[in-house]
Amino acid sequence: MSSSRHIPFFLWRHLNKLRWIVLSIVFAMLVLLPFLHVYQTYRAAHAYDLLSPSERQLYDVMEALSAPFTDDPTEDLDAVKGNTWSGTFWGLKLSDPLAALGQAAAGHTLYWPFLLTAFIPIAVTAVFGRIFCGWLCPATFLYELNTNFAAWLSWAGLKIGDRHFDKRLKYAVLGLGLVLSAVSGSVMVAAVYPPAIIGREIYYAIALGGFGAGTVFFVGTLLFDLLVARRGFCRYLCPGGALYSLIGRYRVVRIRRIVENCNDCAKCNAVCEFDLDPLRDGFGQECNNCTACIAVCPTDAMTFTLRPTDHPAQGPGHLGRRYRDEQEAEHEPLANGNGVA
C-alpha cells in the first residue's frame, strides 16, 4: 500500500520568507518616500540656513542616503513617486486597478491614459491571482503582525474574535463604493481601502506632521480583526480584495495539494488567514498565493501548478490514517473471499 511520493521544488518552501522580505521593503519604501520628498523640497528651495535643527537633521540624513544614487536630488528623486495606490517608478506609471475603476466611476468617463496604468497589475493578477494582497499590500504587513499579536493574546488566555461571515460581503462593498463614487463624483472606495489609507496617512504624518481620519479607520480594522473575525477586513470587507479576487479567479499559477504526500495533519488549513481549505483542495479565487501553507506543510504536500482552476477534490492524503483505513477496508473483502471454498 506504499505510495510513490512526489517532491516539489525545494525553493517553494522558502517563498513565504521572501514574501515577508518583499512586504517589509514595500512598507519601508512607503516610509522613506515622504522623507525624500521633504528633503527634495528643501533642496529645491535652497533653504538649508533657514531650517530648524530637526529639519536640518532630516536634510543631512536624507542627503547621506541619496548621495550614492543621485547627483541632482531635485530632479532625480522624481524617478520614484507615489505609493501602492498609484505611482511612477523610473518612468513606468502603475496604478491599483481599484484606483482606475474608481476614477472611471467618479468621472463618468474612461480616461485611457490612466486606465492603462492599471494594465500591468491586472495582467499580473490574471496570471498569479490575488498576489498584490499577499505580497505587496502594506496593510498585509500590519495585518499579519496583528495576527501574530492575536495569537500571543490567545496564548495569554484572552478571547480573540473568530466569527465567520459571508465572504461575498466584500463584493457588495466594492459595488456600493463604485456606486457612491459615481453619485458623489469622488473616489469613495479610497476612503475604505487600507493600502490607499496607509499610503496617505504615512505621508500626512511625515510630510505634514499629523494624521488624518484614515488612521482611525485603519485602527478600527485592526480591532475588528482582533475582536470580531480573524483577518476579517480582508476576508469580508476589502473592496480591493474583492476586485483582485474577481480578476484572478482563473489565475494560471495556483497552489495544489500533492495527495500522495499528504498526511491530513490540517496545518495548512490552520495557517491560512483567508479561511480556505487546502486540505480538501479548496483554494478558490480568494487564494493570494502567500505560500504559508507550503511553508508549514511537514510532508512537502503543497506545490505550484499551472492550470486555470483548482485541482478536483482528491480525497484523504495517502499518508493519513483515513486513507489507510479505506485501503484496508477495500482489500479486506477480497482477502476473505480468497479463503472461501
N, C-alpha and C positions, 0 to 999 in steps of 0.2 A: 504494500500500500504506500510505499515511499513515492513522493512526487518530485520530479525534477524541478530545481529552483532556478529562477532567472535573476541574475544580479544586475541591478540598474547601474547606470553610470555613476561612479563614486562621488563625483563633484555635486550631484544633486543634493546630497545630504548637507552640504555646506552653503547652499544658496540662501538659507534663512539668515546666516551670519552676514553674508554680503548684502542682503536686503536691509539689515539694521545699519550697516555702514552707509548705504545709499540714503536711507531716511535721515541719518544723523548729518550727512553732508548737506542735504536739501535744507534741513532746519537751520543749520549753521549759516548757509548762504542767505536765508531769509533774514537772519540777524545781521549778517555782515553788510548786505547791500544798503540798508538805510544809513549805516555809519559811513560807507564810502560816498553815498550821495551827499551827506552833510559836509564831508571833507572836500568833495568836489566843488560844492558851493563856496566854501571858504577860499579855496584856491582861485576860483573864478572872480571872487570879489577882491582879491589881494588885500585881505583884511586881517592878516595874522597879528599885527600890532594892536588891533582893536579887540581881539578875542579875550575872553575871561580865562583864568588859569585852567579851568576844567575843559574849556573849548580848545585851548592850546594843547592840552594833553591828548585830546581826541585827535587833533590835527597831526601831532607828532607820531602817534601810534599808527594811524592810517597811512601816513606818508612812508613809514618804515615798512608796512605790509605791502603797499602797492609799488614801491620804488623798483623792486626787481622785475616787474612786469610792464611798467609803462614809464615813458619819459614825459608824457603830457597828460596828466590825470584829468585835466579839464575836458579833453576830447576823448581820450582812450577809455575812460571809465564808462562812457556811454555804450560800450560794447555789450554790457550786461545790465539790463534794466528790467524792472517789473518783479513779478512773483509767480506763484503757481496758478494764478487766475489768468494772467496774460503778461507776456514779457517778450523782450528781444535778447537774443543770445548770438552775439557776433554776426549781426545782420539777419539772422533767422528769427522771424516773428512766429511765436507759438501762443495759442490760447486754449484754455479749457473749453471743450465742446459746450459745456453749460453756459459759458460766457457768450459764445457765439449765438447759441439758441436763445438765450435770454435777451440779448441785444436785438435780435431779429424780432422777437415778440414785442419788446418795448417800443421799437422804432417802426413797427408795422411795415417793414421792408427788409429785403435781403441785400445787405451791403457785402458784396462778394470779396473785396479785399480782406475784410475782417473774417468772413466765414472761412476763407482759405487758410487762415492761420490755425484753424482747428483741424485741418486735414490730416496732418501727421499724427496728432493724438488719437483721432478717430481710426486711422489705419492701424496704428499700434494696438488699439483696443480690439479691433476686429480680429487681429491675429492672436494676441495674448490675453484677451479678456480684461477684466476689471483690474488691470495691473497698476494703474495710477493709484487706486485706493490702497493697494498693499505695498507698493514700492516707492512712491513719490509723495503722497499726500502728507503734508506736515502735521495734519490732525492725527493721522495714524500713529506717528511718532509719540504724540502725547497720549492718545487713547490706549496704546499698548502699555505705556508706562503706568497709566491709570489702572489697567487690568492687573498688572503686577502688584500695584498698591492694594487693589481689592483682594487679591489672593493673600497678601500679608494680613489685612484686616480680618479675613475669614479665618486664617490660621490663629489669630489672636482671640477668636471667639465672637467677633462682631458679625451680625447678619448682613449679608450682601444681597442686593436685589437680583432675582433670577426669573423675572416674569417673561412670558412669551406673548408676542403679538403677531398679527398677520403681516408678513413681510411685504405685502402689496401696498401697505400704507405709504411707503416712500414714493411709489408711483403716483399716488393721489397728491402727495406733497409737491412732486415735480409738476404735475398738471395744474394744480392750483397756483403754484408760483408763476408759471408761464401765463396763466390767465390774468393774474393780478398785474404782472408786468405789462401785458398788452393793454389793460384798462388804465393803469396809472402812468404809463409812459416811462417807467423807471424799472431797472433790472432788479425786481424784488427778490428773486431767488438768491442773489448775492448776500442778502441780509441774513440768510439762514444756512449758508453753505460754509462749513468750517474752514476749508483751505483758503477761501477768499477772506473770511473773517480774520484768520491768523495773520495772513499777509498784511492786511490793513492795520491790525492792532499793533503788530510789531513795528511797523513804520510810524504809526502815531506815537508810540512810546519813545522811540529813539529820535526821530526827526522833529517831532512836535512837542515832546515832553509830557505826554499824557495818553490816557486810554479812552476809547470810545465805548458806546453801548454794546458793541460786539463782544467785548471782553466778558461782560455779564452774561450774555447769551451763551458763549462758549463754556464758561464755568458751569452754567446750567446743564449743558450736555454732559460734562464730566460727572456731575452729581446724578444725572439721570442714569448714566452707565453704572455708577456705584450703588445707587439706592433702588433702582427700578429694574433695569434689564442689562445684563452683560453686553457690552458693546452695542447698546440699544439704539443710539442715534444712527450709527452706520447701518445697522440691520433694518431699522424700521422707518427712519425719517429723512435720511440724507437725500436731497434731490439729485445731487451729482452722482451718488452711488447708484441711484435708480437709472439715470441716463447711461452710465457706463455699463450697467448690467444688461440693458437693452441692446447696446451696441455690441457687446461681447457675448451675446447669447450663443452664437455659433462660432465662437473663437476656435482657431485651429490648434493652438497649443494648450493642452489641458492635462491635469494630473489623472493618472489611472492607477487603480489598485492591482497589484500582481497577486492573484488569488492563490497561486502555488506557494507563495512566501508568507502569506498572512496567517497569524495565529489567533485572530479575533480578540486581541487584547483591548481594543477600543481606545487606545491612547490617541489615535488620530482624531476621533470624534471629540475627545475631551479637550484637546488643544485648539480645535477650530473655533475661532472667535465669532464666526458667522453662523454657527449652529447648523453646519452642513453635516452630511452623513457619509464620509469617506468609507467607513467600514462596510457599508452596503452599496458602494459605488454611486452614491448620491452627491455629486458635486454641483451640477446645475449652473445656471447663469450667474449666481451670486459669488462663485469662487473667484478670488483675486490672485490666485497662483502665488500665495505668500510662501508656500513650501514648508510651513510649520509642521504639517502632517508628515512630510517626507523626513524632516529632521528628527521627529520624535519616534518614528517607527523603529522598533528594536530588531525587526527581521528583514529590513530593506524591502518592504512590500509596497512601496509607492514609487512611481516613476512618472516621467512625462510621455505623452503620446501625441501624435498628430492626427486628429480627427475632429470634425465639426460638432459632434455630440458625445455625451458621456458613453462609456462602455456599458452595455446592458448589465443588469444585476447578475453577479457571478455566484451568488450563494456564499456559504461559510468558507472561511480560509482553510486551506488544506493542511495547515499545521495546527489547527484548533481542535478542541475536543469534539465539538458538534460534528465536524466533517468526519472524524474518525469513527464516531458512533454511527453515523449514517452509513459509512462504508461497511462497518462490521454488520449492521442490520441487513444491508443489501446482500452480503455474502453468506450470512448465516443460513438462510433457507436453502441455498444451493448446497452448502455443506451437509445439512440434514438430509437433503434429497438424495445425495450420493450414497447414504447409508441405508436407503430403503431397498429391499429385495425386489 
